[in-house]
Amino acid sequence: MARNAPWSIPFRDAASRVLIADDDAEMRRALALALVDDGFEVVEACDGQELLAALSALPADGGGLPDVIITDVRMPGCTGLEVLEAVRARRWPTAVIVMTAFGDRELHAEARRLSASAVFDKPFALDDLRTAVWNLARV
């Protein structure tokens, strides 16, 4: 089942783990419900700052990392690209999917430079995102 913070609750080891950050509560909830239906364990963050706080609380060796992070680009406090940059700066292997309603050539280029696993321009087909998560998650 999808759940919100507290981040002190560890993910179960049995399910592939997905962390979703989007300031649009309806979008975040729809993604979470779809992925829970697919058997993933999902944690939601309401913005990039909450997502970074959750990641910062993890051990330096990356223990407890989610298998996939899905993040919107434009969020208050911290953008999805800043989240992606922080994950890559720590050399964590977590797959990061970036979503944006404002996808232009420059944003896509920056996401590629930061090694985004995928970039989805909103609106997108939910099944395409679900497939990407399945392909990126350790199952």
DAWONOR-V111624 format. One record per residue. N is the residue number from 1. PHI is phi in whole degrees, 0 to 359 (NA if undefined). D_FIRST is the distance of its C-alpha to the first C-alpha in whole Angstrom. Layout:
# DAWONOR-V111624
n-><N	N>
phi-><PHI	PHI>
d_first-><D_FIRST	D_FIRST>
This chain:
# DAWONOR-V111624
n-><1	2	3	4	5	6	7	8	9	10	11	12	13	14	15	16	17	18	19	20	21	22	23	24	25	26	27	28	29	30	31	32	33	34	35	36	37	38	39	40	41	42	43	44	45	46	47	48	49	50	51	52	53	54	55	56	57	58	59	60	61	62	63	64	65	66	67	68	69	70	71	72	73	74	75	76	77	78	79	80	81	82	83	84	85	86	87	88	89	90	91	92	93	94	95	96	97	98	99	100	101	102	103	104	105	106	107	108	109	110	111	112	113	114	115	116	117	118	119	120	121	122	123	124	125	126	127	128	129	130	131	132	133	134	135	136	137	138	139>
phi-><NA	291	214	263	309	277	282	289	279	287	293	292	281	286	260	293	250	231	246	246	236	202	282	272	300	294	296	301	293	298	296	299	298	297	287	296	300	277	98	275	268	236	239	250	235	279	195	294	295	294	296	296	297	296	291	294	283	282	300	302	281	83	301	85	299	291	285	220	247	246	224	288	278	268	219	295	87	196	277	298	291	293	298	302	298	295	296	290	297	275	61	280	277	304	288	236	257	254	243	206	266	233	285	238	303	294	296	298	296	295	298	295	301	273	67	297	286	196	233	245	273	281	283	225	283	304	298	294	293	301	297	298	297	302	288	267	285	277	250>
d_first-><0	4	6	10	13	14	15	16	13	13	11	11	14	13	11	12	11	11	12	13	16	18	20	19	16	16	16	14	11	13	12	9	8	10	9	6	9	11	9	8	6	7	9	11	15	17	20	22	23	19	18	22	21	18	20	23	22	21	24	27	27	23	21	18	18	15	16	16	17	17	19	21	25	26	24	26	27	26	26	24	27	28	24	25	28	27	25	28	30	28	29	25	24	21	21	21	21	22	22	25	27	30	31	34	36	36	32	32	35	33	30	31	34	31	29	26	25	24	25	24	26	25	25	23	22	18	19	21	19	16	19	20	17	17	21	20	17	18	17>
